């Protein structure tokens, strides 16, 4: 009874946590690209990439049914519907070029205000990262 048994990882289907970390960073970049892109078609393609990376994350973490459902519903239906609506609206590129440099200070102010409120609401041990 004093033997050491090797147990295979079943929850992540044999993948290590580093793969999930890489996929989450890829999903983060796709999420930023959705917001930063000014062209709605490029933004929609980034949204499809975001949905795909979240789906792969769910599949690799062992939630296969939810990952495949996410893939079919969001990429197969919602994103294609958005693409159809964007093509139907026929947005001109001259309408997309707007000067939004003056909104950067507002975005920084809202971000700082949101982080201040969040750190006031959370307990101290949850507010400090990696401690």
C-alpha positions as CSV (number, residue, x, y, z in Angstrom):
1,X,0.0,0.0,0.0
2,X,3.0,2.3,0.3
3,X,3.5,2.5,-3.5
4,X,3.3,5.7,-5.4
5,X,0.9,5.6,-8.3
6,X,1.1,7.8,-11.4
7,X,-2.3,9.3,-12.3
8,X,-2.8,10.7,-15.8
9,X,-4.4,14.1,-16.1
10,X,-8.0,13.5,-17.3
11,X,-9.5,17.0,-16.9
12,X,-7.3,18.8,-19.5
13,X,-7.3,15.8,-21.9
14,X,-3.5,15.4,-21.5
15,X,-2.7,19.1,-22.3
16,X,-0.7,21.1,-19.8
17,X,-1.7,24.4,-18.4
18,X,0.8,26.3,-20.6
19,X,-1.4,25.5,-23.7
20,X,-4.4,27.0,-22.0
21,X,-2.3,30.1,-21.0
22,X,-1.2,30.6,-24.6
23,X,-4.8,30.3,-25.9
24,X,-6.0,32.8,-23.3
25,X,-3.3,35.3,-24.4
26,X,-4.4,34.7,-28.0
27,X,-8.0,35.3,-27.0
28,X,-7.0,38.5,-25.2
29,X,-5.2,39.8,-28.4
30,X,-8.3,39.0,-30.5
31,X,-10.5,40.8,-28.0
32,X,-8.3,43.9,-28.1
33,X,-8.3,43.7,-31.9
34,X,-12.1,43.7,-32.0
35,X,-12.1,47.1,-30.2
36,X,-9.1,48.7,-31.9
37,X,-10.0,47.9,-35.5
38,X,-11.8,50.7,-37.3
39,X,-12.9,48.6,-40.2
40,X,-16.0,46.6,-39.1
41,X,-15.2,43.7,-41.4
42,X,-11.7,43.3,-39.8
43,X,-13.3,43.7,-36.4
44,X,-15.8,41.0,-37.2
45,X,-13.0,38.7,-38.3
46,X,-11.2,39.4,-35.0
47,X,-14.5,38.5,-33.2
48,X,-14.6,35.2,-35.1
49,X,-11.0,34.5,-34.0
50,X,-12.0,35.4,-30.4
51,X,-14.9,33.0,-30.5
52,X,-12.7,30.3,-32.0
53,X,-10.0,30.7,-29.4
54,X,-12.6,30.6,-26.5
55,X,-14.0,27.5,-28.1
56,X,-10.6,25.8,-28.3
57,X,-9.9,26.8,-24.7
58,X,-13.2,25.2,-23.6
59,X,-12.5,22.0,-25.6
60,X,-9.0,21.7,-24.2
61,X,-10.1,22.2,-20.7
62,X,-12.5,19.3,-20.9
63,X,-15.8,21.0,-21.7
64,X,-16.2,19.5,-25.1
65,X,-19.9,19.9,-25.5
66,X,-19.9,23.5,-24.4
67,X,-17.0,24.3,-26.6
68,X,-18.5,22.8,-29.7
69,X,-21.9,24.4,-29.0
70,X,-20.1,27.8,-28.6
71,X,-18.3,27.1,-31.9
72,X,-21.6,26.3,-33.8
73,X,-23.8,28.9,-32.2
74,X,-21.5,32.0,-32.1
75,X,-19.3,31.4,-35.1
76,X,-21.8,29.6,-37.2
77,X,-24.8,31.8,-36.6
78,X,-24.1,35.1,-34.8
79,X,-20.9,36.1,-36.5
80,X,-22.2,35.2,-39.9
81,X,-25.4,37.2,-39.2
82,X,-23.2,40.2,-38.2
83,X,-21.2,39.8,-41.4
84,X,-24.4,39.7,-43.4
85,X,-25.7,42.9,-41.8
86,X,-22.4,44.7,-42.3
87,X,-22.5,43.7,-46.0
88,X,-26.1,44.8,-46.3
89,X,-25.5,48.2,-44.7
90,X,-22.7,49.0,-47.2
91,X,-20.7,51.3,-45.0
92,X,-18.4,53.7,-46.8
93,X,-14.7,54.0,-45.7
94,X,-15.1,57.8,-45.5
95,X,-17.6,57.3,-42.7
96,X,-15.2,55.2,-40.8
97,X,-12.4,57.7,-40.7
98,X,-13.1,59.9,-37.8
99,X,-10.9,61.8,-35.3
100,X,-11.3,60.1,-32.0
101,X,-8.0,61.3,-30.4
102,X,-10.0,63.5,-28.0
103,X,-11.7,60.4,-26.5
104,X,-8.4,58.9,-25.2
105,X,-8.3,61.1,-22.0
106,X,-12.0,60.1,-21.3
107,X,-11.1,56.4,-21.7
108,X,-8.2,56.8,-19.3
109,X,-10.3,58.6,-16.8
110,X,-13.1,55.9,-17.0
111,X,-10.5,53.1,-16.7
112,X,-8.9,54.7,-13.6
113,X,-12.3,55.4,-12.0
114,X,-13.4,51.8,-12.7
115,X,-10.2,50.4,-11.2
116,X,-10.5,52.6,-8.1
117,X,-14.0,51.5,-7.5
118,X,-13.2,47.9,-8.1
119,X,-10.2,47.9,-5.7
120,X,-12.4,49.6,-3.1
121,X,-15.1,46.9,-3.4
122,X,-12.9,43.9,-3.4
123,X,-11.3,42.6,-0.2
124,X,-7.6,43.3,0.2
125,X,-6.5,39.7,-0.4
126,X,-8.4,39.6,-3.7
127,X,-7.2,43.0,-4.9
128,X,-3.5,42.2,-4.7
129,X,-2.5,40.1,-7.6
130,X,-0.2,37.0,-7.2
131,X,0.6,37.5,-3.5
